[in-house]
Amino acid sequence: MKSAIQTAQGWLAGLILLVSLAATSRAQPQAAALSARPPKLRALILSGAGEQDWRTTTSWLRQLLVDSGRFEVRVNEAPVGISAASLAGFDVVVDDYSGPRLGSEAEDALEAFVSAGKGLVVTCGGLAATAGTASRDQTWPGLARLTKATWPTNAAGVTAAPFRVFDLKVVRPEHPIMQGLTPNLQTADQTAQGLVLLPGAEILATTDLANPLLFVSASGAGRVFCTALGHDLGSMQEKVFITTFLRGTEWAASGKVTLPAEIAAPGPETNAVRVLVITGGHDHEASFYGLFTGYRDLGWVAVTDSKLAFQEDIRGKYDVLVFYDFTRDLEDKGKKNLRDFVESGKGIVVLHHGILNFQKWPWWYEEVVGGLYRLERQGTIPNSTVKFGETHLITPAGEHPITAGLGSFHIADETYKGLYISPNITPLLITDNPTSDRTVAWIGPCATSKVVFIQLGHDHTPFRHPAYRTLVHNSILWTAGKLK
Ligand SMILES: [Zn+2]
C-alpha cells in the first residue's frame, strides 16, 4: 500500500503534467493565430476643405477603415502642414481633400511618399481637386501626375450628374482589388462625368455607360487607387463602394488584398435606438436621410406616410419617432396607436415642417409638441409665415444635454414666424432673425414622453451643418433616454 505522501506526490505530479499540457495546447493555436494575422496597415486621411461634405464623408471613411480591422487610422484636417517626416509612419494616404493648394513642401512630400513605394487613395471628393474649379492656377499638377486623371469641367458640370441606380462594369476582374467580386454589381450614385484618364491609368471598373469609376496606376515604386464612386454619404453606404474602397486602400497600402469580396456597411449596435423616420405629404431632398446614416447607435427605418406608420401598435418596435412629414389628419385607429406610443413613455422628435401636422388635434399640438404652424387664420390670430434662405445666428437658450458643447452657430435655412407656441415648452435654441419666431427649438410639454421640436431643417444646407447633425442625433438619443 502506498503511503499518503507518495499518493499525494503522484497526484501532484499528474496535476502539474495536466496543467502544463493544457497550457501548451492553449498556447499553440494562439501563437498560430497571431502569426497568421498581418500587422495593421497605417492609413492617414487628408481632409478639412473642399466642395464635398468632407466632415461627414471623412468620418465615414475613417469608420469603414477602422471597422474593417485591417487599418490604424489618423485624420489630418490641416494637410497644408504635412511633410516627409509626418508621412513617414504611414503605409497609405487617403486623399479626401479638395481645398486650396497645400504648398510645395506638402505637395512634394506626398509625391515623394508615393514614389518611394507607399500607397495613395483618391476619393471622389479628392478627385474633384483635379477639376481646378475656381481657377486653373489653383490646381496642383502633381495630383494629375499621381492619379493619371484630370477633370476638365466646372464644378456645376461635376455635381450635375444625376443620381441613379446602375450596374458596375468590371473591366479587370483579375486585378487583386476586383478578384472574386460578383460581376455587374448594382449600386446607386451620382456618377462621374467628364473624367479624362491619362496614359498609365488602368481602368478596373466603369459605369454601364463606360465612364471610368475605379482606376489604378503606378507612381515610381508606389501604387495609386482612385474611386469616382461615393459622391455623397448615401452613395458611400453602398456595398460596392465600401468593398472597393476598402480593398483598394489595402492594395494601395500593401500591394495585396486579403479583405473579403463583399463588405456591407457595419450594422447598428445591438442596443441601438430603434427609430422610425416618417416622411411624406411634403417635398424634401433625399439628402435628408443622410442625417441618420453613419451612426452605430441608431437603427432606423423610414416610412413615407404617417397613416401607414400608425396602422398598428408600434410600441414594441420603435423607441423614437421622427416626424418630417405633413399629415393633416389621422383616422381614429391611427390616433389611438400614436397616442398609445406617446403615453408609453417613448421619444418624439419633430423636425421643420413636421410642425404642420394634425391641425385639428389639440392634444397633439398643445400637450405633446407644444407648437403648431397655423395654416389658417384663427379668429384675430393670423396664419404663420415662412421665409426661405434666411441667415440665423442660433444660440442655446440654456444648458441642456441636447445642446451641450454646441455653442452659437450661423446657419442658412427657412424661417417660420407666428407659430402657436405653448407657454409650457422649454426653449433649447433662440435666433436673432426677425423673420423667425425667437425660439427655434424646444422641449415639448408632454408629461409621458420626451419630445423635441427643431424648426430648422429645410434642405441640404442644415442637413450638412455639423451643429444641425449633432442636434438631431442628440435629440434622438435624449428622447430615447440615452443622453443624460
Ligand atoms: Zn421647408
Residues whose N, C-alpha, C, O or C-beta is under 5 A from the ligand:
A	BS01	ZN	E414 H458
